[in-house]
Amino acid sequence: MALLVAGALFMEILDATVIATAVPAMAESFGVDPVDIGIAISSYILTLAVLIPASGWMADRFGVRRVFLAAIVVFTAASIGCALSPTLPALVVMRVLQGVGGAMMVPVGRLAVLRATTRTELVRAIAYLTWPALTAPVIAPAVGGAIVTYASWRWIFLINVPLGIIGFVVGLRLVRGVDGSRARRPLDWRGLVATAVGVAVLIVSLDGVRTEGTNWLTVGTGVVFAALVLAVAAVHLTRTEHPLLDLTVLKIESFRNTATYGSFYRMLITAVPFLLPLMFQLRFGWSPFVSGLMVIALFAGNILVKPTTTPLMRRFGIRTVIIADGALSVLCFGAIALVDVDTSPVIIAAVLVISGALRSVGFTAYNTLAFADIDSDRLTHANTFHASAQELFSGLGVALGAIALTVSTGVVGGLGWQSGQAFALSFASLGVLMTVVVVGGLLLPSDAGAAVTKPKTSA
């Protein structure tokens, strides 16, 4: 079941990122400017971010199995609609529908896995659920480039069809016995609207950050407005009887640390696949396809280290793993910052393999810690909150990368350095910010996550 949901998550993330490489071809097909295709990307991401908070209520109201299978059907059907879209407006409508399916498919599928998994098996299940978030953004540039080069951009969406059919058939057999007694709590419409507006404004505002020029007044105004709306939403969620998101789960120390420092870690790590292709193309002069192939080294690191992530946490504990991973990530950011045009591609690939391995260990550790101390009756709210935070901070990671590069370009220009040094300064800045994650790890108790990494054995 974990592998099934991992496949669904892979489809969702891939569709959020792979379209970027097909923008010129899609623009030519629809007879519009490339910049106009941006709405097809943002509409999908916005739909995911806005609707994921409602996934927990949907699962409780209609049942995990029913919602998960219906979401696969919607996502697959929308993918066909995207491939057949004759105009850009039609594509946007299909992308929104695709986002509806994705917003229900992955969080509800993860909930099914969590409900069916014992604490002793949680670490392994989380390891399966983690790999798509690590691999999809990394291989998307190469996959998209290959499809657009050798086929048609429409195949970007059609590859979901066989995956969706297989997922539905397998889901019919596997997703059983995960519902229990379904709650009949009413939908918190006020919480949904306030959360949706706040998240949407925040994402749209930060999407305005551009390396070629940014209207900081507009971005700043949007961020402040979003913060105010989200603050109002938080107050409402703490006072209403049936909140959309139960914020009391943040009282659990392990979950709170994941929601704060873990989300910050995710944001920093997500910025890397955004900055690397830009550096390889703009600074090194590599082609998009070659730069995409080099970024796949991150994927290789993810795969190579995956068999060791669970033994590491069982042997040393989640706290030690998070601290060590954060400290080594600081050094890895420094190494990437030192990479230059004359650096051997073998050395560059080796650094990226190490970076990918650290990504895999860190994501798995935080995802395991998130649910280590969550009781079954609070699992739905914890899963919904966690899924919402993952989607939001993954999007913020791209914005952070753009901000780091924009600011670094200005600093480098002011100091009279070579323009290419802006990438080095950007990665160095991310490395400095990674020290916050190390501090967060130090604040964890020594036995954090012990309930799942070192379960007690009965006599």
N, C-alpha and C positions, 0 to 999 in steps of 0.2 A: 504493500500500500504506500509505503514511503517513497519507493521508486516511481510509482504511478504519479503521485503528487509532485515529485521532483521533475518529472517530465512535463507536467502541466506548467510548473513554474518556469521551466526552461522556455517553453513556447511564449509565455507572457513577456518575459524579459527580452527575449530575442526580438519580438515584434516591436518592443519599445525602442530598440537601438539599431536594428538592422536597416531600417528604412532610411537612415541618414545617408548611407552610401548611394542610395538610388535617387536622391533628390534631383539631380540634373536630368536623368532619364525620364522621371515622372513629370517634371516640368515641361519637357519637350513633348511628351505624349499628350498632356492636357492643354498645351498651348498657353502656359502661364509662366511667370518668372519663378526662378528657383526659390526665392525667398517666400513665395506664396505657399509652397509646400509645407512650410513650418507649421501651419495650422493642422495638418494631418498628423504631425508628430505630437504637438501639444494637446490636441483634443483627446488622444488616447491616454496620455499620461494624466491629464486632468481628470478624466472619467475614473481612472483607477484610484487616484488619491481621494476623490470626493466620495466614492461609493464604498470603499473598503471598510470605513467605520460602521456601515450598516450590515456588513456580512455576518457579524455575530448574531444580530437580531434575526436575520433571514434563516440562519442555521437553526436557531432555537424555535422559530415559528413554524417552519416548513420541513425541518429535518435535514441533517447533514447530507445523507445519501441523495435525497431528491434534489437539493440545491446544487450539489457538486456535479451530478450528472447533467442537470439542466444547463449549468454554466458551460460545460464542455460543448454541448450542442450549440448554444448561442455563440460561443467563441469560434467554433469551427464554421458555422453558417456565415458569420460575419466575415471570416477570412475569405470565404468564397466570394462574398459580396465585394470585398476590397479588391480582389483580383479582377472582378468583372466590371468595376466602376468605370463608366464612360466619361465622367467629369470629376473635377476636384470636389465640388459640393457633395456629390454622391459618395466619394471616397471618405470624406469627413464624417458623414452620417454612419457609414459602415465602421469606421474607426471608433466612433463613440459606442456603437453596439458591441464591438469587439472589447472595448474597455469594460462594458457592463459585465460581459462574460468573465473576463479576467479578474475583475474585482471580487466576484463571488467564487470563482474556481479555485484560486490558490489559497486564500485564507481559510475557506471552508474545508478544503482538502487537507490542509495542515491540521485543522481541528480534528478531523477524522483520525489522522495518524496519532495525535496526542492522546485522544480518548482511548485508542486501542492499544497504546503502548504502556508497558509497565515501567516503573522507575529504573529498573535494572537494564532495560533496553533503550532508555531514552537517549543516551549518548550516541548509540549507533544510529538510531532513527534520525536524530538531528543531523548527523554527518551526511546521510543520504539527502536530506532536505536542503543542505547548504550548498552543494556543488553547483546547482544551476545559477545561483546569484553570483558565483565566482566566474563561471565559464562563459555564460551567454554574452555579457557585455564585452568580453575579450575577443571571442571568435566572431562576433557579429560583423565587424568591419571586413574581415576576410571573406566570410560567407556572402555578405551583401555584394562585395566587389566582384566575386566570382559569378554570382547569379546575374548581375547586371551586365557583366562583360560577355558572358557566354550564352545567356538566355534572355529572358525578359524580366523587368522589375515585377511583373505580376506573379512570378513564381516565388517571390519572397513570401507571399501570403498563401499560395497554394501548397507549399510544403507543410502547412499546418493541417491540411485535410487528412492525409493518412494517419498522422499522429493523433488527431482528434478522434478519428474512428477507432483506432486501437485503444486509446484511452477510455472511450465510452464503453467498449466491449469488456475491457479488463475491469473497469470500475463497477460494472454490473455484477461481476463475480466477487470482487474483493471488498467493496465498501458495504459492509453489513455489520449490524450490531453495534453501531456507534452513536445511536440517537438517545436511547434511554427514554425517560419521560420528558417530552418537549415542553418548554416553558411557554406560557401564553402572555408574556409581558407586552404591554403596548409599545409601539415604536415611538421613540423620543424625537418627534419632528423638530422641535426647537433646537435640540442638540445637534441633529443632523444638518439642519440649515446653517446654524452658526459655524459648525465645524467645517462644512463644505465651503462656505464663503471664505472663511479665514484661510484654509489651505489653498483654495483656488487663487485667491489674490496673492498669496505669498509666492506660489509657483510662477504665476504670470509675471509678477514684479521682478523676481530674480532671473526669469528668462530674458528680461530686457538687458542683462549684463552682456555686453559684446566686447570682444577683444579689439574690434576695429573702431569702437566708440560707444560710450554709454551715457544715457541721460540719467545722471545720478540723482537728480531731484525727483524724477518720476519713480525711479526704483526705491529711493528712500521713503517717499510718501506711501507707496504701496506696502512696503515692509512694515511701516508704523501702523498703518490701517489694519493690516493682517494681524499684527500682534495684539491690537486692541480687541478685534473681533474674537480671536482665539482666547484672550483673557476672559471675555464675557462668556464664551462657551465653557471655559473651565469652571467658572463660578456656577453656571447653570448645572453642569454635570455633577457638581458636588452637592447640590441642593435638591435636585429632582429625585423622585422616588424610584423611577425606572430609567436610569441614564443610558444613553447610547453607548458611552464608554465609562466603565466603572473605574474612576481614578483612585479608588482606595487600594487597587492592586499595587500602586506605587509605594504603599507602606511596607511592602515586602522588600527587604534590603537588596536581595540578589536581583529581583526584577527591576527595582529602581536604578541600580547601577548599570544594568543593561540598557534601560530606556534613556539614560543620560550619557554616560561615557561610552557605552556600546554604540549608540546612535552617532556620537561624535566620531568614533572610530570608523564606522561605515561611511560617513560623509567624506572623511579624508581619503580612505581607500578608493572610493568610487571616483574621485577626481583623477586618479592615475590613468585609467584607460582613456579618459578624455584628453589629457595633456600629452600622453606619449605619441599618438599619431600626429598631432600638431607639430611636436618637436621634430619627429622624424621627417616630416614633409617640408615644413617651413625652414627649419634650421639645417637639417642634414641634406635636404634636397632629394629625398627618396620618393618613389612613386607611391600612390595610395595602396596598391596591392602589396608592395614590398614592406611598407610600414605595417600593414595589417598582419602580414606573416610574422614580423618580429614581435608584435604584441602578443601573438599566440604563445610566446615563451612564458607569459604569465599563466596561461592555461596549463602548460606542461608542469609548471611548479605546483599548481593546484592538484593535479592528478598524482604526481610523484609522492607528495607528502600525505595524501589522503589516508592511506592505510595506517599511518602513524599517529593521526590526530587523537583517536580514542585512547590508545595506549599511553600517549603523553599525558592526557588529562587524568587517567586512572593512576598513573605512576607519580606524577608531581602535584596534582590538584589543579583546579581551574584558576585559582588566584595566581599561582606561580607561572602558569602558562601564559596568562594575560599580561603579566608584568614583563616576562621575558620576550614575548611577541612584540609588545609595544616598544621595548628598548631596542630590539633588533630592527624593528621597522624604522626607528629614527635613523639608525646607521644606514639602512637600505635607501631611504630618501636621500641621505647625503651622498651615497654612491651614485645614484641616478643623477644628482645635481652635478657630479664631477665628470659624467660622460660627455665626450666631445665628438666633433666631426671625425677626428682622427682615431678615435677609440675603435679597437677591433670589434667587429660584429659578434665574435664569439664571446668576448667579455661582456658586451651589452646584453646578449642573450642570457648569459650566466647570472647577471645581476637581476634580470627580469624573472628568471626561474626562481631565484631566492625570494624575490618580492611576491611572486605568486604563491609560494609555499607558505609564507607568513600570512598572506590573505586568508588562505584556507584554514590555517590553525586558529587565527583570531576570530574569524566569522563563526567557526564551529564552536569555539569556547564560549563566545557571547550568546549564541543561539541556545546552547545547552543550559547556560546559567540562567537564562530568562525564565525557563519553566521548571527549574530544579526544585523550587519550594512552593509551587503553585498547587493548591488543592483542586480536586476535580470539579467542585462546584464553582470555582472562579476561573476555570480554564477558558471558557468562552470569551470573557472580558479580557483576560490577559492576552489571548491569542489575537483578538481584534486590535487591541492597543499596539501590540508588537508589530503586527502586519502593517498598520497605519504608519507607525514610526519608520519601519523599513522603507516603505514606498516614499515617504516624505524626505527622509535624509539621503536616500539614493539620488533623488532629484536635486537636493541641495548640494550634493557632492559635485555635480557638473557645474552648478552655479559658482561653487567655491573655487573650482579650477579656473573658471573664466575670470573671476575676481582676482585671484592670485596672479594670473598672467597679465591682466590689465594693469594692476598696481605695479607689478614688477617691471613691466615695459616702461612705465612712467619713471620709476626709480632709476633704471638703467640709462634711460635717455638723459635724465638730470645729471647723472654722474659721468656721462660721456663714455660709458662702456659700449661694447659691441651689442647690437640689438639681440643677437642670439643668446646673450647671457641672461635674458629675461626668463628663459625656461629653467636655467640653473637656479636662479633666485626663487622661482615659483616652487620647485621641488624642495629647496632648502627651507622655505617658509612652512611647507606642509610638514617637514620633519620636525621643526620646532613645535608646531601645534600638536604633533603626536606625543610629546612629553606629557600632555594633559591626560592621555590614556594611561600612561604609566602611573601617574598620580592616582587615577581612578582605581587601578588594580591594587595599589598599596592600601587604599581605603577599605578594600574587601576584607572580611574576616578570613583567618587562615583556613577554615573549613568550608569556605563558600562552595556550594554545589556538591558537597560530600554525599548528599542523599542520593545522587545519581552516579557519581564517579566511584564512590566506595560504599555501596549499599551494605547494610547490615545483613548478616546471614543468620538464619534461624538455627537453633541447636538441634 
